[in-house]
Amino acid sequence: MAVINVRRSTMVRPAEATPHRRLWLSNLDLVTPHHHTLSVYFYRPGGSANFFDAAVLRDALARVLVPFYPMAGRLARGEDGRIVIDCNGEGALFVEADAEATVDDDFAPTGELEQLVPKPNADYTDGISAFPLLLLQVTHFKCGGAALGVGTQHHVVDGVSGLHLINSWSDVARGLGISVQPVIDRTLLRARDPPNPSFPHIEYQPPPSMKNTTAAQIPVPAAAVRIFKLTREQLNLLKAKSPPGGSYSTYVLLAAHVWRCACIARDLPPDQMTKMYIATDGRQRVQPPLPQGYFGNVVFTTTPIAEAGEVTSPEGGPSPAAKTIQEALVRMDASYLQSALDYLEMQPNLEALVRGAHTYRCPTLGLTSWARLPIHDADFGWGRPIFMGPARIGYEGLAFVLPSAAGDGGLSVAISLQPDHMLKFQKLVYDI
C-alpha cells in the first residue's frame, strides 16, 4: 500500500452537553488487553459527489457521541488505582487521509492495513488519560474507493458494543435515528457479595507450555498473517464429515478444523497439551440476560483443552476436536458465568490475567468469531462495505472468523502463525 497522506486531524466532541462522571468498569472490562482493537471497512466508489464527505461524518459523529458519551471520554484511575472512564467529553479522534493506492481484494490484517487506523500516540503502560478511546480515519484511494479505519479502546467496548456505536453512527449519517439506545450502567456485571466461585476456571489459568523445551527456547520470527476463504460448499463438506447424531454447528466444526490444522502445522507431539481460547458473548447467557444495548465488555472465554493427538485424530474427521469444543461451550451457562465474575472479583491482581502474546503462542490458539455480528451494516449513505475485518492481529496464534460480505454463506479465517507453520496450515485448511 502506498504512503498515507494525512490531510486533517480533528477532535470531535459531543454535539450537546453530556454527563460528566466517572464510570465504573467491570472486571470483564479490566481483563481485556490494554490496547485499541483495530478494524477496517472498505467501500467501492459510490459515484456521489460527496462520497465519504468528512463534514457529513463529523457532524453525525458529534451527534452519536451524545448517547454514546463514554467514547468521548478518557481512561483514568480512581482513588483506589482501579481504571475507570472519565466521561469528560474531550472527544474522539477523526482523521482524513489520502493514499496513492487502489482498493484490491487482499484484506489480510498486516502492517499495511494498520496504516488505515490512527495511532493513539500514547504509551499504554502509563499516562492512560492521554489518548482518545475512539480513533477514526477515512482514507480516500486514487481509484475513488474509501476505507474507514476504527480503533476502539478494549477496556471500554467489545466487538458487539463497538459495532453498536459504528452502526448507529452510520444510521445517523443517513438521517435515521438510533434504533437501540446504549445502556451505560456496567454495575449489571458486578460480582456477588460475597463472591462465591464454584468452578476452577481454567480459562484464567496459564496456558500449557511446550514439552519440547529446546523448541520453546528458539527465537520466534515475526508472525505471518493470512486470510483463508471457505465457500458454503466447503463448509458443507466439513459438516458432512460430522458423524450421525453429532449435531455440531458449522462454527464448532470450523473451530475444530482450524484447531486440528494448527496442531498439525505446528508439528505438536501427540501428548502435547493444547488449549483454545474461544471468545464467547455472555449477553444472553447470564441471568437475567443483559438488556439490549448493554455497552461494555461481555466477553467470557470458552476453553477446550486436550492433547494434540486427540485434536488431530484421523478418525471421524474433525469430530474429536468438535466434541471437546462442544462440551466446553455447553458448560458456559449462567451459573458458570456468574462464577467467573466472582472468580475475577477474588483475584488480587487482574493485570496478571490480561491476555497477550504469551497466551496465544504455540501450542495454544485463540479464536474470535464475528460471523454473527452485523459487521457489514455500516452504510453511511454510500453503500455497504465490501469488506470489514481486523486491521491487525497482534499475536501469533490468534484467529478470527469473518462472514462473507456477499451474504453467500461463506466464511473466512484470518489467522496469525509462525511463517513455517503458516506454510503448512495454508495447505491443510483446504484439505477437507
C-alpha positions, 0 to 999 in steps of 0.5 A: 500500500502506498504512503498515507497522506494525512490531510486533517486531524480533528477532535470531535466532541459531543454535539450537546452537553453530556454527563460528566462522571466517572464510570465504573468498569467491570472486571470483564472490562479490566481483563481485556488487553490494554490496547485499541482493537483495530478494524477496517471497512472498505467501500467501492466508489459510490459515484456521489459527489460527496462520497465519504464527505468528512463534514457529513461524518463529523457532524453525525459523529458529534451527534452519536457521541451524545448517547454514546458519551463514554467514547468521548471520554478518557481512561483514568484511575480512581482513588483506589488505582482501579481504571475507570472512564472519565466521561469528560467529553474531550472527544474522539479522534477523526482523521482524513487521509489520502493514499496513492493506492487502489482498493484490491481484494487482499484484506489480510490484517498486516502492517499495511492495513494498520496504516488505515487506523490512527495511532493513539500516540500514547504509551499504554503502560502509563499516562492512560488519560492521554489518548482518545478511546475512539480513533477514526480515519477515512482514507480516500484511494486514487481509484475513488474507493474509501476505507474507514479505519476504527480503533476502539479502546478494549477496556471500554467496548467489545466487538458487539458494543463497538459495532453498536456505536459504528452502526448507529453512527452510520444510521445517523449519517443517513438521517435515521435515528438510533434504533437501540439506545446504549445502556451505560450502567456496567454495575449489571456485571458486578460480582456477588457479595460475597463472591462465591466461585464454584468452578476452577476456571481454567480459562484464567489459568496459564496456558500449557507450555511446550514439552519440547523445551529446546523448541520453546527456547528458539527465537520466534520470527515475526508472525505471518498473517493470512486470510483463508476463504471457505465457500458454503460448499466447503463448509458443507463438506466439513459438516458432512464429515460430522458423524450421525447424531453429532449435531455440531454447528458449522462454527464448532466444526470450523473451530475444530478444523482450524484447531486440528490444522494448527496442531498439525502445522505446528508439528505438536507431539501427540501428548502435547497439551493444547488449549483454545481460547474461544471468545464467547458473548455472555449477553444472553447467557447470564441471568437475567440476560443483559438488556439490549444495548448493554455497552461494555465488555461481555466477553467470557472465554470458552476453553477446550483443552486436550492433547494434540493427538486427540485434536488431530485424530484421523478418525471421524474427521474433525469430530474429536476436536468438535466434541471437546469444543462442544462440551466446553461451550455447553458448560458456559451457562449462567451459573458458570458465568456468574462464577467467573465474575466472582472468580475475577472479583477474588483475584488480587491482581487482574493485570496478571490475567490480561491476555497477550502474546504469551497466551496465544503462542504455540501450542495454544490458539485463540479464536474470535468469531464475528460471523454473527455480528452485523459487521457489514451494516455500516452504510453511511449513505454510500453503500455497504462495505465490501469488506470489514475485518481486523486491521491487525492481529497482534499475536501469533496464534490468534484467529478470527472468523469473518462472514462473507460480505456477499451474504453467500454463506461463506466464511473466512479465517484470518489467522496469525502463525509462525511463517513455517507453520503458516506454510503448512496450515495454508495447505491443510485448511483446504484439505477437507 
